[in-house]
């Protein structure tokens, strides 16, 4: 069975909203879109290529899906490891409002079916592939709250914003992780890969 992985770009204060451009997501009055761009470098690109080399299918939230669907079909380069996979591999969208997706190989899954569909897709992909979630903040939080994320790739960029939607919300499920890989890029992005180990433990000195 494939594993479900989550890859997310975050700031030092945990903001994940609109990393790629000013107009990517202005919801909530967010005015700092595009915060990732000054830190993009070859190291980040190399890591993302490694991630996409393992993908078998994508699971996306509606907003992230629409951002991707508005860009990648118009930049379909078969030699690009990201574009080629996004445009050709199956994409599953968790949504109750998306009715008629135009991007090829897209399936919409409503909330009631989501958990069972995740199991079905993972089983069909095989153990050497990944069902990958990218961005998709609300979906990511839903998955984390149900212990469905089996591996977490956090790309932490050296910038603090003080506002914006965060990956880990107040009231989230206390969970412990083990660090399985780590690297730092030329422009200071810290890339960490974690696997959950169970509920968080507590003690005193």
N, C-alpha and C positions, 0 to 999 in steps of 0.2 A: 504494500500500500504506500502511496506517495505521502509526503508530509506537507502540512500547511505551514508556510513561512510568511512572515510579515517584514517588509522592508520600508523603513520610514526615515525621512530627513527631519531632523529636529534642531532647534536652537539650543543654547545653553540653558535656557529656562523652559525647555520642553515644548515650544511652539512648533506645530507642524503645518500651519495654515499657509497656503499660497507661496511655496518656496520658489516657484519658477518664473513669476512675473507679476507686475502690479495689478493686472486685471484678472488674475487667475481665480481669485476668490475674495471678494470684498465684503462678504457677509459679516454682520456684526460691526460694520464700520471699519474693518481691518484695512489699515493704510500702509502696511509694510511689505506688501507682496514683492517677491523677487529677491528676498534676503539671501538666498543660497548663491545667486549668480556670481558675486565677487569672489567666492571661494571654490568655484568649480575648477577642477584641474585633472591632470592625467590619472592621478591616483584614484580619484573618485570614479572616473570613467572606466578604469580597469576593473575596479571592484564591481561596478554595475554590470559590466560584460560577463564577469564570472557568475553573477546572480542569474542573469538571463540565459546563460548557457545551461542552467539546471531546470528551467521552467517546462512544465507540461501543459499548464492551463493557468488562467488568471481568474481571480475572484476580486471584484471591485465594487465599491460603493457607487451610487449613482453620480455624485458630483465628480469624483475622480474619473469615472467612465466617460462622462461628457467632455471633460477637459482633454482626455486622451483621444476620444473620437473626433474632436474638433481639430486635432493636430496630426496624429500619426498616419491616417489614410492619405493625407496630402504629402507625406514625406516617406513614401514607401520605397526604401532602398533595400533590395534583397541582401546586399552586403553588410548592412547595418544590423548588428546582433540584437538591438532593441526593436527597431522598426519592423524587421522581418518577423520576429516572434509575435509582437503585438498584433500585426496585421493578419497573421496566418493561423495562430493557435486559438483554441476555444477560449471565450471570455464569458464569465458568468457574472451577472450584475445583481446585487442584492437591492431590490427596489419594489415598492408598491405603486410607484407613479410612472415609471418608464414603461411605455406601452408598445412602441414600434421602433426598436433600435435598427439603425441602418448599417452599422458596422458589421462586416461579414463575421460569421461564426460567433454571434452573440446570443446568449440565452439569459432571459430575465427570471430570477427566482424571488418569490415573495417570502416574507419573514417566516411564515408557518412551515415552509418546506426547506428553509435554508440549512438547518443542521443535518437533516437526512440527505440532502443533495451534496453537501460537502463530503460526507462519508462515501456516497456513490461515486463522485468524481475522483476522489483520492484512490479508491479501489480500482477504478478503470485505468488510471494513469500508470500504475506500477511503482515499485519502491525506489527506482532510481530517478524519479522525476519529482517536481514540486508543484503544488497548487499555491500560486504566489499572490499575496495581497500587497499592493503598493499604495502608499498614502491611505485614502479611504478612512478618514478619522473615526466617524461614527461606527462604521463596520468593524474597524480594528478594535474599538473599545468593546463592542458586543462580543467579538471573538475572544478577547482577553478575559472578559468577565466569565466566560464559560470554559476556560482552559483549553481552547481549541487551537491556539497558536503553539506550534511545536518548535519553532525556531524564530528568533527575532534579530533582525539586522538593524541596528541603530547607527545612523550616520549623524554625528553630533558636530554641528558647525560652530565656529568660534564667534558667535554673535548673540547678544542679549536684546530682546525686544520689549518685554514688559507687557505685552498684549497679544491676543490671538488665541486660537483654539489649540489646546494642548493634547498630546497623545494620552497621557495618563491623567484621568480626571480625579477630582476629590471624591472619595467614597469608593474608589476602585478596589478590586479584590487583592488583598495583600499576598504577593507571590514572590518566591525566591527563585533566582536564576543562577546558572553557572556560566561563566565566560568561557567560550570555546575557541574564539579567535579574536585578534585585535591588531589594528594597524593605524598609522597616522599618515595622512597625505601631505604633499609638499606645502599646501596652504593652510595646514592646521586642522583639517577635519579628522576627528577621531571616529574610527569605524569599529564597532563592537558587535560580535555575534554571540547571542545568549540562547540557552535552552532552559526552560522552566524545570525546577526540581521539586515543586510542591508549595505548600503554604509557607509564608514567611515565619521564621522563628524569632523569638525575643528572649532577652536575658538582661543581666546587669553586671557591671564591673565592681 
